[in-house]
Amino acid sequence: MLNRIIIAVCCALIVSCSKTDSVTPITPTPTPATVEVPAVYKKMYGATSVTNDGTYITIKTKGLPDHKSAYYATTNALYQAFSGTTYGGLNFAKNPNSIVEQSGTFKIPVNPKLDPNHRATPLGAIGVALNGIPFFNQYAGPNNQELKGEMGGFDQFYGHPQQTGVYHYHVEPLHLTTVKSTKSGLMGFLLDGFPIYGPLEETGAAVTNADLDIYHGHTHVTVDYPNGIYHYHFTTEAPYLNGNGYYGTPGTVSQ
């Protein structure tokens, strides 16, 4: 009789456990695939981060020039007074603005393509230099004014800050062409993903507007793109960097 009772209790326990302790299988969360950043973007030495999601290269920067400037606070180690001549032989006249750290995010197509609409470049950032500084177009604000009125305010490396402290280049970034690279080297990228080069070809020949199309670029092999690519050039004449709009489809920028 005792044996029957023990067996009955054990069976009840087994049934109870089978009803209450069912195991739900756990589906592991897939780890996102890491997409390698193209080698050319590893030249972005001034970025705080450069990532690739397969569609866009995302470049984050603080927008602080890595060279001396009269626009830094006098307490900053990179402050340097300047009273010489600047771009175009103009006498330097400091504007009232000062460099302010930014939180910039540039999203650039990893595979740039021709955009038949050739959207106009706006005032503000239209690209980013290797040192993390934004490129602006050939106009001064507001209302696309002639840039020459601002050129006297370009510092010793041809940049200046606007009203909210965003330091930027409109013309040849002298620190890159004479210190960090050469006048034929890679300078950065426009938001459409096409690269920007200095005012010389790799042969040493000066680039003029006559060598470029209306968007201020052309296509051929470069040291960074051995299969050839459309690219922009800085020139000494207006529009300096970009002409009648982006050659390709631009990404986005926030600051």
N, C-alpha and C positions, 0 to 999 in steps of 0.2 A: 504493500500500500504506500509506504514512504517513498519508494523508488518512483511510483507513478506520479506522486505529487511533485517530486523534484524535476522529473522530465517535463511535466506540464508547465511549471514555472519557467524553465529554461526556454521552452518553445515560445512562451508569451514574451519573454525578453527579446528574443531574436526578432520576432515580428514587430515589436515596438521599435527596436533600433532601426529596422529596415524602413519604417515609415517616417521617422523623424530625422534621421542622419543621412539623408541622400546628399551626395556630393555634386555640386554644380561645377562643370569643367571651366577652367579659367583660360580665356583666350589671350595670349600675350599681345601687348601693344607693339605694333611694328615700329622699328627704329627708322626715322626718316633717313633716306639715302643722302649721303654727303656728296655734293657736287663740287668738283674741283674748280677753283677760281683760275681762269686763264692766266698764263704766265705774265702777259702784258699788264694785267691789273695788279700784279705784285709789285709793280713800280710805284704804286700809290703810297709813298712813304709817309705822307702827312695825314693819312686816314686813321681814325681810331679803330675801324674795322672795315673789312671788305668781304662780302659773302656772295654766294651764287645759288639761286634757287632753281636754276635751269632755264629761267625766262629772263630774269633781271639780275644784274650785278647791283648790289646795294652797298653804297659807300657812305660811311658815317664820319663826320668831321666836326672839329671844334672851331674851324675857321680862323685859326690864329697863325699868322705868318711866321715862318721859321727864320726870318731875317730881321735885321734892324729896320726900324721905322720911326719917323717923327710922330706917328699917330699912336704909339704906345704911351701909356702913362709914364711920367718921368721916373717913377719908382721901379718900373719894369726893367729887367736886365737887357731887354732888346730895344729899349728906347735909345734913339740916337738923334740928336738935333741935326737939322738939315737946312742949309741956306743956299745951296747951289742951284745949278740948272737941272731941269728935269726933262721929261719926254719932249722931243721937238725943239730942244734948246730954250724952252720957256723958263723963266725965273720961278722958282718954287714959291708958292703962296699957300700956306697951310689952311685947310678948311676947318670949320669949328668942330668937326666930329672926332671921335676917338674909337679905337679898336675895342670891340666887346666880344667876349667868347660866345659862340653860337652852338646850336645843336642841329647841325645840318644832316639831312638824309637825302642822298641822290640815288634814284633808281633808274638804271640805264639798261637798255636792251642788250642782252649778252650776244645776240646775233643781229646786228643792225641791218636794216633793209631800207631801200629807197622808198620814200613816201611821195607819191605823185602830187599830193596837196601842198607839200613844202610849207608847213605852217610857219608863220612869222615868229621870230624870237621876241619874247616880251622883255620889258624892263625887269631887272632882277637877275638872278642866277640862271644861266643858260648852259652851264657846264661846270667842270671842276678840274683844277690843276693837280699835278702830282703831289703837291704839298698841302692839299686839302682846301685851297683857297678857291672861291667861286670865280668863274668867268662871267662878265657882263657883256652885253652887246655894244654896238657902236653909238648908242644914244645916251644922252643924259636925261634924267627925270626933272620935272614931269613932262609928259607929252612929247617924248622923242625929240628932244632938243639937240642941237649940234654939240658934239662931245668936246670940241676945242675949248669951250668955255670952262670946262672942268680940268683940262689937262695940266694947268699950272699947279693944281693941287695934288698931282701924282708925286709920291715920295721918291726916295732915292732908288727904289726898286720898281717904280712905275705902278704902284697900287695906291688905293686910298679907301677909307671907310665912308659909307653913306650915313644917313641920319640915325639909324638904329644900331650903328656900329659894325655893320657887315663889311669887313675888308674884302676888296675884290680887285681884279685886273680887267681892264678893257683892252689893253694893248700888250705887247710883248712882256712877259713876266721876267724881268731882267735877272732876278735871282736864279731862276731855272736855266736861262740861256747862257749865263756866264759863270755860275758857281756849281749848281747841281748837275747840269747837263751841258749841252752845247746848243748853238743856234740852229742846228739841224735836228736836234733830238726831240723825243716825244715830250709834249708839255702837259697833256691831260686828255680829257674827252668832253665832247658836247653831250647834252642829254639824249641825243639820238643814238649814242653809242659809237659814233665815228670819231677817230682820234684826231688830235690837234698836234701839229709840228711847228717848230720855230721858223724864223724868216729865211732860213737857208735850206737848200736841198742837201742831201748827203754828199753830193759832188762838190759842195762849197758854193754853188751858184745861188745868187740872191733870188728869192721868189718875188715876183711882182704881180699886181692885179691882172696883168695881161696873161699870166700863166694859169689863171684860175677861172672857174666858172662863176656864175652870178651868186652862188652860195658860198663862194670863197674857198673852193676846194678842187681837187682833181684826183684821179686814180692812177696809182702805180705801186710798184714794190717798195717796201721800206724794210729796214732791218728788223722791225718788230713784226711785220706782216710779209713774209717772203713770197706769198702767193698774190700779193697786191691787195689794196683796199682803197676805197674812197677816204680821203682825209682832208682836213682843213689846214691852212697855214696862217701864221701871223705875217702881216706885211706892214711896211711903214706908212702906207697910204690907207685912207678910209676905204672900206669899213674895218680894217685892222684884223678882224678875226672871222666874222660871219657876215654874209651879204643879205640876200633876199629870202631868208628863212632857213630852217633846218633842211638838210639834204634827206635825212631819214625821219622816222617816226620818233618823237621825243618821249622819254620817260617822264618821271616826276621829280620834284624837289620840294622839300619843306625845310624851313629854318626857324 
